[in-house]
Amino acid sequence: MTSESTHTRPVFIYKRFERLWHWCQAALVLLLALTGFEVHGSFEVFGFEKATHLHNVFACAFVVLTAFAIFWHLTTGEWRQYVPTTRHTGDMLAFYTSGIFRGAPHPVKKTELSKLNPLQRLVYLGLKILVIPVQVGSGVLYYYCNAPAVQDHLAGIAFVHTLGAFLLCAFLIIHVYMITSGSTPLSNLKAMLTGWEDIVEEQAEGDESAKA
């Protein structure tokens, strides 16, 4: 007879550039939201003109960072992390809606070659191929709003850009919450700071009679 026991093993999951890109992207999304909503008239921190200038600067930095990230993903093969799959999608939905509140084990084990669960793959892929490109594109069009061809559609462009901002802010808030869903409330945060994460592994152990 055998029984299952679990133990954790430190695994280097997140590479240096991956962590740098992650934190820079998070910071830029926050700064873009701060300056963007001020330009929108929601509040006043920097003043309209300075907020507009800073928003454009942060937007350019975000585009440059995204270009480096795309190059890194393509040259390292990390793009495979985002290939969508429907396997265990139902299990992940059940985990996030109920299992996580009952202390149920995570249905998908993280490894060096598979860092994202099926739902994360779908969400991140949607951000990278839909939300972020549309956000950048609408921002560029809004920046060149003096062009006659753009002025007729300015209200629609502004709506799309603002909607994208809300989606990115919602993603960031949910992302912060999900950080606490690791083996400990701070384990996922520690992993994204150091690159090392404690991976839970199952190990079969024979009983005393089997060993004899």
C-alpha positions in Angstrom: 0.0 0.0 0.0 1.1 3.6 -0.6 -0.1 6.9 0.7 0.2 10.4 -0.8 2.2 13.1 1.0 2.9 16.6 -0.1 5.9 18.8 0.2 7.1 22.0 -1.3 10.1 22.5 -3.6 11.6 25.9 -4.5 11.5 26.4 -8.2 12.9 29.3 -10.2 9.7 30.3 -12.2 10.1 34.0 -13.2 13.2 35.3 -15.0 14.7 38.7 -14.3 13.3 40.4 -17.3 9.9 38.8 -16.7 9.7 40.3 -13.3 11.0 43.7 -14.4 8.5 43.8 -17.2 5.7 42.8 -14.9 6.4 45.5 -12.3 7.1 48.3 -14.8 3.9 47.4 -16.7 1.9 47.6 -13.4 3.4 50.9 -12.5 2.7 52.4 -15.9 -0.9 51.2 -15.9 -1.4 53.0 -12.6 0.3 56.1 -13.8 -1.7 56.1 -17.0 -4.9 55.7 -15.1 -4.0 58.5 -12.7 -3.1 61.0 -15.5 -5.8 59.7 -17.9 -8.7 60.1 -15.5 -7.4 63.6 -14.6 -7.4 64.5 -18.3 -10.9 63.1 -18.4 -11.9 65.5 -15.6 -12.4 63.0 -12.8 -10.1 64.9 -10.4 -7.1 67.2 -10.3 -3.6 66.3 -9.2 -1.1 67.7 -11.7 -3.3 70.1 -13.6 -4.7 69.4 -17.1 -1.7 70.4 -19.2 0.9 68.6 -17.1 -1.4 65.6 -16.8 -1.8 65.5 -20.6 2.0 65.7 -21.1 2.7 63.0 -18.5 0.0 60.7 -19.9 1.7 60.9 -23.3 5.1 60.2 -21.8 3.8 57.2 -19.9 2.0 56.0 -23.0 5.2 56.1 -25.0 7.1 54.3 -22.2 4.3 51.6 -22.2 4.6 51.1 -26.0 8.4 50.7 -25.7 8.1 48.3 -22.8 5.5 46.3 -24.7 7.8 46.1 -27.8 10.6 44.8 -25.6 8.2 42.3 -24.0 7.0 41.0 -27.4 10.6 40.6 -28.6 11.5 38.7 -25.3 8.6 36.4 -25.6 9.3 35.6 -29.2 13.0 35.0 -28.8 12.8 33.0 -25.6 9.8 30.8 -26.5 7.8 32.2 -23.6 4.9 33.0 -26.0 3.9 29.4 -25.6 2.8 30.2 -22.0 -0.2 32.1 -23.6 -1.4 29.4 -26.0 -5.1 28.9 -24.9 -6.5 25.6 -23.8 -9.9 24.5 -22.5 -8.4 21.7 -20.4 -9.3 22.1 -16.7 -11.1 25.4 -17.5 -14.2 24.1 -15.6 -12.0 23.0 -12.7 -10.5 26.5 -12.5 -13.9 28.2 -12.6 -15.1 26.0 -9.7 -11.9 26.7 -7.8 -12.2 30.5 -8.2 -15.9 30.6 -7.4 -16.1 28.2 -4.5 -13.0 26.0 -3.9 -10.7 28.9 -3.0 -13.0 29.9 -0.1 -12.9 26.3 1.2 -9.2 25.9 1.1 -9.4 23.4 -1.7 -6.2 22.5 -3.5 -5.3 24.3 -6.7 -6.6 22.1 -9.6 -3.6 23.0 -11.9 -0.1 22.7 -10.7 2.4 25.4 -11.8 5.7 24.3 -13.4 8.6 26.0 -15.0 7.1 25.2 -18.4 3.5 26.0 -17.5 3.2 29.1 -15.4 -0.4 30.1 -16.2 -3.6 28.1 -15.6 -6.2 27.9 -18.4 -8.2 30.9 -17.3 -5.1 33.0 -16.9 -4.0 32.1 -20.4 -7.3 33.2 -21.8 -7.3 36.5 -19.9 -3.7 37.4 -20.6 -4.1 36.5 -24.3 -7.1 38.7 -24.5 -5.3 41.6 -22.9 -2.3 41.2 -25.2 -4.1 40.8 -28.6 -7.2 42.8 -27.9 -7.4 45.2 -25.0 -3.9 46.6 -25.1 -3.7 47.0 -28.9 -7.1 48.7 -28.9 -6.1 50.9 -26.0 -2.8 52.0 -27.7 -4.5 52.5 -31.1 -7.4 54.6 -29.7 -4.8 56.6 -27.7 -2.8 57.4 -30.8 -6.0 58.4 -32.7 -7.1 60.6 -29.8 -3.6 62.2 -29.7 -4.0 63.2 -33.4 -7.5 64.4 -32.9 -6.8 67.5 -35.0 -6.9 65.4 -38.2 -10.2 66.0 -39.9 -10.7 62.2 -40.5 -10.5 61.6 -36.7 -12.6 64.5 -35.5 -15.8 63.1 -36.7 -15.3 60.0 -34.6 -13.7 61.6 -31.5 -16.5 60.8 -29.1 -16.4 57.1 -30.1 -12.6 57.0 -29.8 -12.7 58.6 -26.4 -15.4 56.1 -25.2 -13.4 53.1 -26.4 -10.2 54.4 -24.8 -12.0 55.1 -21.5 -13.6 51.6 -21.6 -10.2 50.1 -22.1 -8.9 52.1 -19.1 -11.7 50.7 -16.9 -10.9 47.1 -18.1 -7.2 47.5 -17.3 -8.0 48.9 -13.9 -10.4 46.1 -13.2 -7.7 43.6 -14.2 -5.2 45.2 -11.9 -7.6 45.1 -9.0 -8.5 41.4 -9.5 -4.8 40.7 -10.1 -3.9 42.2 -6.7 -6.6 40.1 -5.0 -5.4 36.9 -6.7 -1.9 37.5 -5.4 -3.3 36.4 -2.0 -4.5 33.1 -3.3 -1.2 31.3 -3.1 0.0 28.8 -0.5 0.3 31.8 1.8 -1.1 35.4 1.3 2.3 36.7 0.3 3.9 33.7 -1.5 2.8 34.8 -5.0 4.1 38.3 -4.3 7.4 36.9 -3.1 7.7 34.8 -6.2 7.3 37.8 -8.5 9.9 39.7 -6.5 12.6 37.0 -6.2 11.6 34.6 -9.1 11.5 31.6 -6.8 8.2 30.0 -5.9 7.5 27.0 -3.6 5.8 24.4 -5.7 3.6 21.9 -3.9 4.4 18.3 -5.0 2.8 15.0 -4.2 5.0 12.1 -3.3 4.0 8.5 -2.9 5.2 6.8 0.3 5.1 3.1 0.9 3.9 1.9 4.4 6.0 -0.1 6.7 4.7 -3.5 5.5 5.5 -2.6 1.9 9.0 -1.6 2.8 9.5 -5.0 4.6 
